[in-house]
Amino acid sequence: MLQQVNVGGSNGYPIFLNASLEGLGAYLEEKFGVKAHYLLITNNRVANLYAERVLKGLKEFRTDLITVPDSEEEKSLTTIARLTEEAVKFRTDRDSVVLALGGGVIGDLAGFFATIYYRGIRYIQIPTTLLAQVDSSIGGKVAVNHACGKNLLGAFSPPQAVWTDFSTLRTLPWSEIQNGLAETVKHAMVADPELFDFIESHADAIRNHDQDLLSRLAARSLAVKVKIVSEDEKEHGIRILLNLGHSFGHALETADSYKGISHGQGVSIGLAAAANLARDRGLLTEKELARIISLLDKLKLPRNIPPCAAKDLLSLMAADKKNKAGNKILVLPVGIGKSMVVTDCTDQEIMQAWEKVFK
């Protein structure tokens, strides 16, 4: 049954859950009318799986499809330039609507394109991965990467809506499910101890790809982000807590030594590093640290990396967007289900946290 969750704030928008890809057209007709032009942006893999289902509901509209390769490397200004050329070819104008069909990469890329094309046109997120459904499609952050850092060029640009069809989870490989699970564990550690309990008690079913359970988990997890984003639209306050594990994780995603680490894997390892640092600071007990590590293990999420020079990873963390006045800003867990911003971690403490996740 279709459910609606509303993101609050000055630029609020609805999130539709248990929506069908084929049913999007009826919603768009009601919202924008039959004369609107739609630009469906996705990657090759998702297009083969789901573009036809979306286009079936859009057969009465003028709709054009643009596909890009399935790669994190597509989150670039080079791809933005190519999207612009394609959009102009399809006579995309200020009244057109971009439909971002895919995971986090497509959501970021297509959303950023919509934000800067003609100084901003409307767009809708259609997340097809667990990570996108519970996290990246919500909150209006859009960006592309730069050689100097991940998501370094971006904006806060909320979508018109988020259209979530949980049936897309059936085709996800386990590695993609893991990417989303890392974010659900993060949400639980940040602000929802009952969600942490839920994941612990259902870990076996989650690993077995139980579709009903994954849908329930996604709905509970995204509720954490919706609540926080509604209170802090542009990350001036508590929204920074959602970066738990990300300062460490983004460094791994950027490091040449760890090429191939996905966002979810980076976050999972980052959660382990942050939890170790929190334990060393007295914010976590040994028992709580063990519980976090145990849950990562139950979900088969990575928490270790091959050793390298910790100072190199520390250097990459210097480009983190949360940093201020040269100080590294970290989010650390306080017990389970609560977190805090820490501004006085020394480089030595951070390097020791890295060393504790080395194999």
JOSULNOR-V115551 format. One record per residue. RES is the residue in one letter. SS is DSSP state (H for helix, E for strand, C for the rest). PSI is psi in whole degrees, -180 to 180 (999 if undefined). OMEGA is omega in whole degrees, -180 to 180 (NA if undefined). Layout:
RES_SS_PSI_OMEGA, RES_SS_PSI_OMEGA
//
This chain:
M_C_136_-179, L_C_130_177, Q_E_152_178, Q_E_129_174, V_E_133_-176, N_E_130_172, V_E_126_-178, G_C_-168_-179, G_C_179_-177, S_C_-23_179, N_C_53_-177, G_C_160_-179, Y_E_159_-180, P_E_148_169, I_E_122_179, F_E_125_-179, L_E_151_-176, N_C_29_177, A_C_156_177, S_C_143_179, L_H_-38_-179, E_H_-27_-177, G_H_-4_-178, L_H_-37_-177, G_H_-41_-180, A_H_-39_178, Y_H_-42_-179, L_H_-38_179, E_H_-41_179, E_H_-37_-175, K_H_-42_-172, F_H_-14_-179, G_C_165_-173, V_C_-16_-176, K_C_-5_-178, A_C_151_176, H_E_135_-178, Y_E_137_178, L_E_105_-178, L_E_116_-179, I_E_128_-179, T_E_-178_175, N_E_171_-174, N_H_-42_-176, R_H_-48_-179, V_H_-36_178, A_H_-43_180, N_H_-32_-178, L_H_-41_-165, Y_H_-12_-177, A_H_-41_-179, E_H_-39_180, R_H_-42_178, V_H_-46_-177, L_H_-27_178, K_H_-39_179, G_C_-8_-177, L_C_17_-173, K_C_-20_179, E_C_-3_-175, F_C_161_170, R_E_110_-175, T_E_135_176, D_E_146_-176, L_E_131_174, I_E_128_177, T_E_149_175, V_E_161_176, P_C_154_-180, D_C_89_-175, S_C_142_174, E_H_-28_-179, E_H_-17_178, E_H_-14_176, K_C_75_-174, S_C_162_176, L_H_-28_177, T_H_-45_179, T_H_-37_176, I_H_-41_179, A_H_-41_-180, R_H_-40_177, L_H_-38_179, T_H_-45_179, E_H_-43_179, E_H_-42_-179, A_H_-42_178, V_H_-41_178, K_H_-36_-179, F_C_12_178, R_C_41_176, T_C_129_-178, D_C_-170_-175, R_C_-20_179, D_C_-2_178, S_C_160_179, V_E_127_176, V_E_135_175, L_E_114_-177, A_E_100_-176, L_E_108_179, G_E_-159_-180, G_C_-157_-175, G_H_-36_-179, V_H_-49_180, I_H_-41_179, G_H_-44_178, D_H_-48_-175, L_H_-53_-178, A_H_-37_178, G_H_-41_178, F_H_-41_177, F_H_-47_-180, A_H_-34_-177, T_H_-33_-175, I_H_-15_180, Y_H_125_-176, Y_H_34_-179, R_H_20_173, G_C_115_171, I_C_169_-175, R_E_152_175, Y_E_159_179, I_E_135_176, Q_E_132_174, I_E_81_-173, P_E_134_-178, T_C_-4_178, T_C_159_179, L_H_-42_180, L_H_-46_-180, A_H_-37_-177, Q_H_-35_-178, V_H_-14_-171, D_H_-71_-164, S_H_-25_-180, S_C_-10_-174, I_C_132_174, G_C_-12_173, G_C_13_174, K_E_127_176, V_E_147_-174, A_E_165_167, V_E_163_-179, N_E_164_175, H_E_158_-180, A_C_-26_-179, C_C_-10_180, G_E_157_180, K_E_137_178, N_E_33_-175, L_E_-26_-180, L_E_112_-176, G_E_-169_-177, A_E_164_167, F_E_114_-175, S_C_92_-175, P_C_145_177, P_C_171_172, Q_C_-30_-180, A_E_164_172, V_E_125_-175, W_E_104_-170, T_C_115_176, D_C_106_-176, F_H_-13_179, S_H_-20_179, T_H_-18_179, L_H_-20_-177, R_H_-28_-176, T_H_0_-177, L_C_133_172, P_C_160_-177, W_H_-35_-179, S_H_-35_179, E_H_-36_174, I_H_-42_179, Q_H_-40_179, N_H_-44_179, G_H_-36_-180, L_H_-36_178, A_H_-39_179, E_H_-34_178, T_H_-40_176, V_H_-41_177, K_H_-48_180, H_H_-42_179, A_H_-44_-180, M_H_-33_-177, V_H_-44_-167, A_H_10_-175, D_C_86_180, P_H_-29_178, E_H_-35_174, L_H_-39_177, F_H_-45_178, D_H_-43_-178, F_H_-45_-180, I_H_-43_178, E_H_-47_-174, S_H_-16_-179, H_C_19_-175, A_H_-39_-179, D_H_-46_-179, A_H_-36_178, I_H_-46_179, R_H_-27_180, N_C_9_174, H_C_36_178, D_C_112_-172, Q_H_-43_180, D_H_-43_-179, L_H_-41_178, L_H_-38_177, S_H_-44_178, R_H_-41_179, L_H_-44_-180, A_H_-45_-179, A_H_-41_180, R_H_-39_-178, S_H_-47_-178, L_H_-25_178, A_H_-33_178, V_H_-47_-179, K_H_-41_180, V_H_-44_-179, K_H_-46_-177, I_H_-44_-179, V_H_-37_180, S_H_-31_180, E_H_-25_-174, D_C_84_-171, E_C_-39_-172, K_C_29_172, E_C_47_174, H_C_-7_-176, G_C_-115_-169, I_H_-18_-178, R_H_-24_179, I_H_-24_180, L_H_-25_179, L_H_-6_178, N_H_9_176, L_C_126_180, G_C_-15_-173, H_H_-31_178, S_H_-43_176, F_H_-46_-175, G_H_-43_-180, H_H_-34_177, A_H_-41_179, L_H_-39_180, E_H_-29_-178, T_H_-28_-173, A_C_132_177, D_H_-33_-177, S_H_-20_-175, Y_H_32_178, K_C_136_-179, G_C_-12_176, I_C_125_-179, S_C_171_180, H_H_-47_-179, G_H_-40_177, Q_H_-41_178, G_H_-42_179, V_H_-43_-179, S_H_-48_178, I_H_-38_177, G_H_-37_177, L_H_-41_178, A_H_-43_179, A_H_-45_180, A_H_-38_179, A_H_-40_176, N_H_-42_178, L_H_-39_179, A_H_-40_177, R_H_-44_-180, D_H_-27_-180, R_C_0_180, G_C_14_179, L_C_-21_177, L_C_145_172, T_C_165_176, E_H_-38_-179, K_H_-41_180, E_H_-40_177, L_H_-46_-179, A_H_-36_-180, R_H_-41_178, I_H_-48_-180, I_H_-40_180, S_H_-40_-180, L_H_-41_177, L_H_-41_179, D_H_-42_-180, K_H_-34_-179, L_C_4_-179, K_C_32_178, L_C_141_-178, P_C_146_175, R_C_8_179, N_C_156_176, I_E_156_174, P_C_144_-178, P_C_147_171, C_C_-170_177, A_C_113_-178, A_H_-31_-179, K_H_-26_177, D_H_-41_177, L_H_-38_176, L_H_-41_180, S_H_-40_179, L_H_-30_179, M_H_-16_-180, A_C_-20_-180, A_C_3_-178, D_C_135_-175, K_C_-17_180, K_C_-19_-176, N_C_148_179, K_E_134_176, A_C_37_178, G_C_-3_180, N_E_138_178, K_C_125_180, I_C_119_-179, L_E_152_171, V_E_129_-178, L_E_146_177, P_E_145_175, V_C_101_-169, G_C_-153_178, I_C_121_-179, G_C_11_177, K_C_151_-180, S_E_168_-179, M_E_159_176, V_E_133_-180, V_E_128_-175, T_C_-2_-173, D_C_24_177, C_C_133_178, T_C_159_177, D_H_-36_180, Q_H_-43_178, E_H_-43_-178, I_H_-42_178, M_H_-36_177, Q_H_-36_177, A_H_-40_176, W_H_-46_-176, E_H_-27_-179, K_C_-12_174, V_C_4_172, F_E_141_179, K_C_999_NA
//
